[in-house]
């Protein structure tokens, strides 16, 4: 692929400092908590900034590990990434001369694969590693690769890397996915913005984070439009300009704090919360019996005393937006453990996402995992403190919720997973009256 700089194939991961959460449960949460910017929007916006050499400025960016890794990855490519203030990032992608996204980045953050579309369409070539990410089942990137090929890209896979090139320029075309893929949709949009001609993407993901990306691209001068609920059309431009953008609130974080208030019998107000983006989730927790009210940008939650048996069992089935979000399934399972009766959970997106329920069972939950996609939860269960292990980001946050609702002390290993996607999560819980501390593995020294 021309005169690329030489590189090594050997993967030498940076050591991850192991951390634990220690939580004393049984304390109702009370107060106000701010909701941060959306992780799943911010990462794609940072990738989109490489479509232009002009400065792009983002506010309300969550201060999380995945954002930090994306910023490091961009800097390694030669992109100028500044962090002038908390929650503010500025990106200038002038002459990017190192079009290689290594395994180190991919293993730490799956969203690094979002650089395929923008780098390929702007610079005509890129080498990018097969990504890593949470252990929640297979998440193939073949849909992304097929989308690039539909736009005229030539892509080979060798030794764990995709070698992609666009002879001349990517060409607009028809991108058809066999099923809805959020990241696949986003990568196709990014690639199409600078392609020659018209692109139609269907079925296109309907998630709010996708529409936030479209809003930013339009500010850059792209011509992107959702012409039907499941169809996005793009008219390619020869160049895009820089733009400023505020990241939308994180609906997954908001849902997590709704459940936290509910399972502790607390009263919590979420500030800057995207109530309008949580329709299926709010409807479900309402059926369970959680009292909440939505303001213009707030959600007030009033949890019931757990000994009252006020929560009711319901069945939950995940689905692409506007259905029930798969990322909110794990915290909702904690709520269902406190509901009277038997709830059934059908996880339709990831085949291994229910495995974390083994850890919830260690804390006293009555859980049966029927297969990779189905589980039953009987309640209400009296949760108790235990020693448990985090396997992925959303399961980690959910184990925190279970520990807050439990009696006694819970030690949660693998706390570093949670910091990939939740900004200052222990500080936010401390502000609500929780008894939580973060410690280095094997020590008794707490961390702020």
C-alpha positions in Angstrom: 0.0 0.0 0.0 2.6 2.5 -1.0 5.3 3.7 1.3 3.8 3.1 4.7 6.1 3.2 7.7 7.2 -0.2 8.9 5.5 -1.6 12.0 5.6 -4.6 14.2 2.8 -7.2 14.4 3.6 -8.2 18.0 1.0 -7.0 20.5 2.4 -5.7 23.8 -0.6 -4.6 25.8 -0.1 -1.8 28.4 -0.6 -3.2 31.9 -4.0 -2.4 33.3 -4.0 -1.4 37.0 -6.4 -3.6 38.7 -8.9 -1.9 41.0 -11.8 -2.9 43.2 -15.0 -1.2 44.5 -15.8 -1.8 48.1 -19.5 -0.9 48.9 -21.5 -1.0 52.1 -25.1 -1.4 51.0 -28.5 -0.7 52.5 -28.4 3.1 52.2 -31.2 4.8 50.3 -29.8 7.2 47.8 -30.9 10.8 47.9 -30.1 14.1 46.1 -29.2 15.3 42.6 -26.9 13.7 40.1 -25.7 15.2 36.8 -25.8 13.0 33.7 -22.7 13.2 31.5 -22.3 13.2 27.8 -23.0 10.0 25.9 -20.0 7.7 25.5 -21.5 6.1 22.4 -21.9 9.5 20.7 -18.6 11.1 21.8 -16.4 8.3 20.4 -18.0 8.5 17.0 -17.8 12.3 16.9 -14.1 12.2 17.6 -13.6 9.8 14.7 -15.7 12.0 12.5 -13.4 14.9 13.2 -10.7 13.2 11.0 -12.9 13.9 7.9 -11.5 17.5 7.8 -8.2 19.2 8.4 -10.0 22.1 10.1 -10.5 22.4 13.9 -13.5 20.6 15.5 -14.5 21.5 19.0 -16.6 19.2 21.2 -18.2 20.0 24.6 -20.0 17.8 27.1 -17.5 15.0 26.3 -17.5 12.5 29.1 -14.2 12.1 31.0 -14.0 8.4 30.7 -11.3 5.9 29.8 -12.6 5.1 26.3 -12.5 8.8 25.3 -8.9 9.0 26.6 -7.9 6.0 24.6 -9.5 7.4 21.4 -7.7 10.6 21.9 -4.4 8.8 22.3 -5.1 6.7 19.2 -5.8 9.9 17.2 -2.6 11.5 18.5 -0.6 8.4 17.5 -1.9 8.9 13.9 -0.6 12.5 13.9 -3.9 14.2 14.7 -3.7 17.2 17.0 -6.0 16.6 20.0 -6.2 19.2 22.7 -8.1 19.0 26.0 -8.3 22.7 27.1 -10.9 22.3 29.8 -12.9 19.5 31.5 -15.3 17.8 29.1 -13.9 19.8 26.1 -11.9 18.3 23.3 -10.5 20.1 20.2 -9.4 18.0 17.2 -7.4 19.1 14.1 -6.6 16.4 11.6 -4.3 18.1 9.1 -1.8 15.9 7.3 -2.3 12.5 8.9 0.8 10.6 7.8 0.5 7.4 9.9 -2.7 5.6 8.6 -2.3 2.6 10.9 -4.5 1.8 13.9 -2.6 -0.9 15.9 -3.9 -3.8 17.9 -3.0 -2.0 21.1 -5.8 0.5 20.5 -8.2 -2.1 19.1 -7.8 -4.4 22.1 -8.5 -1.6 24.5 -11.5 -0.1 22.7 -13.8 -1.6 20.1 -14.8 1.9 18.8 -11.3 2.3 17.3 -12.7 0.5 14.3 -14.9 3.6 13.7 -11.7 5.2 12.2 -12.0 2.8 9.1 -14.7 4.9 7.3 -13.4 8.4 7.8 -9.7 7.7 7.2 -10.4 5.5 4.2 -12.7 8.1 2.5 -10.5 11.1 3.2 -7.0 9.6 2.7 -7.7 6.7 0.4 -6.1 4.0 2.6 -5.8 2.7 6.1 -4.5 -0.4 8.0 -6.7 -1.2 11.0 -6.7 -4.0 13.5 -9.6 -6.3 14.2 -11.1 -4.8 17.4 -11.5 -6.0 20.9 -14.0 -4.7 23.4 -16.2 -6.2 26.1 -16.7 -9.9 26.6 -20.4 -10.0 25.7 -20.3 -12.3 22.7 -19.3 -12.1 19.1 -19.4 -8.6 17.5 -18.2 -9.1 14.0 -16.9 -6.2 11.9 -17.7 -7.9 8.6 -20.7 -5.6 8.2 -18.4 -2.6 8.3 -16.0 -4.2 5.8 -18.8 -5.1 3.5 -20.2 -1.6 3.7 -16.8 -0.2 2.6 -16.6 -2.6 -0.3 -20.1 -1.6 -1.4 -18.6 1.9 -1.7 -15.8 0.7 -3.9 -13.1 -0.1 -1.3 -10.6 -2.9 -1.8 -9.9 -4.6 1.5 -7.7 -7.6 2.4 -7.4 -9.3 5.8 -4.0 -10.5 6.9 -2.5 -11.4 10.3 -5.3 -9.7 12.2 -5.3 -6.5 10.2 -7.5 -5.1 7.5 -5.6 -3.5 4.7 -8.1 -1.1 3.0 -7.6 1.2 0.0 -10.0 3.3 -2.1 -8.6 3.6 -5.7 -9.1 7.2 -6.6 -12.1 7.9 -4.4 -14.9 6.0 -2.7 -18.1 5.9 -4.8 -21.6 6.3 -3.6 -23.8 3.2 -3.7 -26.3 1.0 -2.0 -25.3 -0.3 1.5 -27.6 -3.1 2.7 -27.1 -4.6 6.1 -28.6 -8.0 6.9 -29.7 -6.6 10.3 -29.5 -3.3 12.1 -25.9 -2.4 13.2 -25.3 0.8 15.0 -21.5 1.0 14.4 -21.9 -0.4 10.9 -24.4 2.4 10.1 -22.1 5.0 11.5 -19.1 3.8 9.7 -21.0 3.7 6.4 -22.2 7.3 7.0 -18.7 8.6 7.7 -17.3 6.9 4.6 -20.1 8.2 2.4 -19.7 11.8 3.3 -16.6 12.3 1.1 -17.5 9.6 -1.5 -18.3 10.5 -5.1 -22.1 10.4 -5.6 -25.2 9.3 -3.7 -25.3 6.6 -1.0 -28.4 4.9 0.5 -28.0 3.0 3.8 -30.6 0.6 5.0 -31.7 -0.8 7.4 -30.1 2.2 9.2 -29.8 2.2 13.0 -32.2 4.6 14.6 -30.3 5.2 17.9 -30.1 8.9 19.1 -26.3 8.7 19.0 -26.5 8.1 15.2 -28.7 11.2 14.8 -26.3 13.2 16.9 -23.5 12.1 14.6 -25.6 13.2 11.6 -26.3 16.6 13.2 -22.5 17.2 13.6 -21.7 16.1 10.1 -24.3 18.5 8.7 -22.6 21.3 10.7 -19.4 20.3 8.9 -21.1 20.8 5.5 -22.0 17.1 4.8 -25.3 16.3 3.2 -26.8 13.5 5.3 -30.5 12.9 5.8 -32.6 10.3 7.5 -35.3 10.0 4.7 -37.2 7.2 6.5 -37.0 5.7 9.9 -34.7 2.9 8.7 -33.1 4.8 5.7 -30.2 7.3 5.6 -29.1 8.9 2.4 -25.8 10.7 1.9 -24.7 13.0 -1.0 -20.9 13.0 -1.0 -18.9 16.2 -0.8 -15.3 16.9 -1.9 -14.4 18.5 1.5 -15.8 19.2 4.9 -15.2 22.1 7.3 -14.6 22.2 11.0 -17.5 22.7 13.5 -18.4 22.9 17.1 -20.8 20.5 18.7 -22.2 19.6 22.2 -22.5 15.8 22.9 -26.0 14.6 23.8 -26.6 13.3 27.3 -25.9 9.6 28.0 -29.2 7.7 28.1 -27.5 4.6 29.4 -26.0 6.4 32.4 -29.4 8.0 33.1 -31.1 4.6 33.1 -28.4 3.3 35.4 -29.1 6.0 38.0 -32.9 5.5 37.7 -32.4 1.9 38.7 -30.0 2.9 41.5 -32.7 5.1 43.1 -35.3 2.4 42.6 -33.4 -0.6 44.1 -32.2 1.4 47.2 -35.6 2.9 47.9 -34.2 6.4 47.3 -35.3 9.7 45.9 -33.0 11.0 43.2 -33.2 13.8 40.6 -31.2 13.3 37.4 -30.1 16.6 35.9 -29.5 17.0 32.2 -31.3 13.7 31.7 -32.6 12.7 28.2 -36.1 11.6 29.2 -37.3 11.7 25.6 -34.6 9.2 24.5 -35.6 6.6 27.1 -39.2 5.7 26.1 -39.1 1.9 26.1 -37.0 1.9 29.3 -39.2 4.3 31.2 -42.3 2.3 30.1 -40.8 -0.9 31.4 -39.7 0.4 34.8 -43.1 2.1 35.2 -44.7 -1.4 34.7 -42.4 -2.7 37.4 -43.8 0.0 39.8 -41.0 2.6 39.9 -42.4 6.2 40.3 -40.7 8.7 38.1 -41.6 12.0 36.4 -39.9 13.7 33.5 -39.2 17.5 33.3 -37.7 19.4 30.4 -34.2 18.0 31.2 -34.7 16.2 34.5 -36.0 12.8 35.7 -37.2 12.5 39.3 -37.2 9.0 40.7 -38.9 7.9 43.9 -38.0 4.3 44.8 -40.2 2.2 47.0 -39.1 0.7 50.3 -38.0 -2.8 49.2 -39.7 -4.5 52.2 -43.1 -3.2 50.9 -42.9 -5.6 47.9 -44.0 -2.7 45.7 -42.2 -3.9 42.5 -43.9 -6.3 40.1 -42.2 -8.9 37.8 -42.3 -8.1 34.1 -40.8 -9.6 31.0 -38.1 -7.7 29.1 -36.9 -8.2 25.5 -34.0 -6.1 24.1 -34.2 -4.6 20.7 -32.6 -1.9 18.5 -33.9 1.6 19.2 -36.6 2.6 19.8 -36.9 -0.8 21.6 -35.4 -1.6 25.0 -31.7 -1.0 24.9 -29.4 -4.0 25.4 -27.1 -1.8 27.5 -29.9 -1.2 30.0 -30.7 -4.9 30.3 -28.1 -5.6 33.0 -29.1 -2.9 35.4 -32.8 -3.7 34.8 -32.0 -7.3 35.9 -31.0 -6.0 39.3 -34.4 -4.2 39.6 -36.2 -7.4 38.5 -34.4 -9.3 41.3 -36.4 -7.1 43.7 -39.7 -7.6 42.0 -42.4 -10.0 43.2 -42.9 -12.9 40.9 -40.9 -14.3 38.0 -39.5 -12.1 35.2 -38.2 -13.4 31.9 -35.4 -11.7 30.1 -34.8 -12.2 26.4 -31.5 -10.7 25.2 -31.7 -10.5 21.4 -28.5 -8.6 20.6 -25.5 -10.3 22.3 -25.4 -14.0 23.0 -23.1 -13.8 26.2 -24.5 -10.6 27.8 -26.5 -12.7 30.4 -23.5 -14.5 31.8 -22.9 -11.8 34.4 -26.0 -13.0 36.2 -23.8 -15.7 37.7 -22.2 -12.9 39.8 -25.6 -11.5 40.7 -26.6 -15.0 41.9 -23.6 -14.9 44.3 -25.3 -12.0 46.0 -28.5 -14.0 46.6 -30.5 -13.4 43.4 -32.7 -16.2 42.2 -31.5 -16.5 38.6 -31.7 -19.2 36.0 -29.8 -18.7 32.8 -31.5 -20.9 30.2 -29.2 -20.3 27.3 -27.2 -17.4 25.9 -30.3 -15.4 25.2 -32.8 -16.2 27.9 -32.9 -16.0 31.7 -35.6 -16.1 34.4 -35.3 -14.0 37.6 -37.5 -14.7 40.6 -38.1 -12.3 43.5 -38.0 -10.4 45.6 -34.6 -11.7 46.7 -32.7 -10.5 49.7 -29.4 -9.5 48.3 -26.3 -9.8 50.5 -22.7 -8.6 50.3 -20.3 -10.9 48.4 -17.0 -10.9 46.5 -17.8 -10.6 42.7 -16.0 -10.0 39.5 -16.8 -7.5 36.7 -16.6 -9.0 33.2 -17.7 -6.0 31.1 -18.7 -2.3 31.4 -22.5 -2.6 31.8 -22.3 -5.6 34.1 -19.9 -3.7 36.3 -22.2 -0.8 36.8 -25.0 -3.3 37.5 -23.0 -5.0 40.2 -22.6 -1.6 41.9 -26.3 -1.2 41.9 -26.8 -4.7 43.4 -24.2 -3.9 46.1 -25.9 -0.6 47.0 -29.2 -2.6 47.4 -27.6 -5.4 49.4 -27.0 -5.8 53.1 -23.4 -5.9 54.2 -20.2 -5.3 52.3 -19.5 -6.2 48.7 -16.1 -6.2 47.0 -16.3 -5.9 43.2 -13.1 -6.8 41.3 -12.3 -5.3 37.9 -13.5 -1.8 38.7 -11.4 -0.5 35.8 -14.0 -1.8 33.3 -16.6 0.7 34.7 -14.4 3.7 34.1 -14.4 2.9 30.4 -17.9 4.3 30.2 -19.0 6.1 33.4 -17.6 9.5 34.4 -16.7 9.8 38.1 -19.2 7.1 39.0 -18.0 6.6 42.5 -18.0 10.4 43.2 -21.6 10.6 41.8 -22.7 7.8 44.1 -20.9 9.4 47.0 -22.8 12.6 46.3 -26.0 10.6 46.7 -25.0 9.2 50.1 -23.7 5.9 49.0 -20.9 4.2 50.9 -18.5 3.3 48.1 -14.8 3.5 47.7 -12.4 2.6 44.9 -9.2 0.8 45.9 -6.1 -0.6 44.2 -6.3 -4.4 44.0 -4.7 -5.9 47.1 -4.5 -2.7 49.1 -6.6 -0.8 51.6 -5.8 2.7 50.2 -8.9 4.4 48.8 -8.9 6.5 45.7 -10.9 9.6 44.7 
